[in-house]
């Protein structure tokens, strides 16, 4: 499975032309999600696809960039399967068991944001302590001190960070890219806040 992130003109027919070009180049599309709509008249989409036997990812990249106004932002292997996990599904899963919402969020974030890992981290006197992490998270996560929603670099990983309160943050990491878009950061912060509220209601 491959994850292709593309910037396309936000006009009728653009997705159809993109899908046709990918298919002609040997790509079999499993799912498409609009990640961000921009004020400049473009949109960023994530496309999950498989290559047919004998076809190469470079062929898909060339076919996409040959379309007017289309830019390939990222293409890489995607290990989370053939489904895009929507924010609504995350929230529904959290509300099913409110008392476990903070831990469940950490487990769901990598799929929802096409990331390698997620972790909830607490600031302690000698640095940071990982309280709960998904598979693939680094054993040591040494962040720079911060106070808000932001992106940092940790080795080869781009790390988005959202504050939880009580000297805690939730972090999600992408190995090498693609860069976190403003819309993704906003969604991330919103989901972290929702998980915190759901957990509080569960305790009440």
C-alpha positions, 0 to 999 in steps of 0.5 A: 500500500502507498500513501500519495499526498497531492496538491490539486486545483480545487475545481470540479473534475480535478479528482476525476482527472487525477484518478484517471491518471493514477489508473493509467499509470498502474495505480489501483486507488483504495481511498481518497481523503481531502486533507485541506482546502486552501484559500489559493484555490487548491486542495491537498488530498491523500490517496491510498493506492496499490500498484498493479503487477509490474507498475512502479510508483515513479510512473504514478508520480510522473502521471500526476505531475503531468496534469496541469496544476498538480504537485506531488507532495509525498509518496511512501509506503503505508503500513496501516492497511487500506482504510482511512480512519476518520475523526468521527470514528476516533470520537465514536471509539473514545465515547464507547469507553470514556474511562480509557479515552486518553489511552485509546486516543494514543492508539488511534492517532497513528492511523487517523493521521497517517503517522508512525507513532503516538505517545502521551508524555509527562514533563518531569524534573529530569526531562520527559516520561512516556506514560502511554505509547503506540507501537513504534514510538521511540523509547525516549522522546526528548522534546523541547519545552513548549506551551502550545500546539506546535511541530518539532523535529526529533531525529528523522521524525516530524513531531506534532505536539498538543498540550493536555494539561497537568504538564502533559502533551500528546505527540504524533510522529512522522518519519521523514514527512509529509509535513503537518498541514495547519488543518491537520494540527487543528484536527489533532488539537481538537481530538486531544481536547475532545478525548480529555473532555470525554475522559472527564465526563467518564469520571463524573 
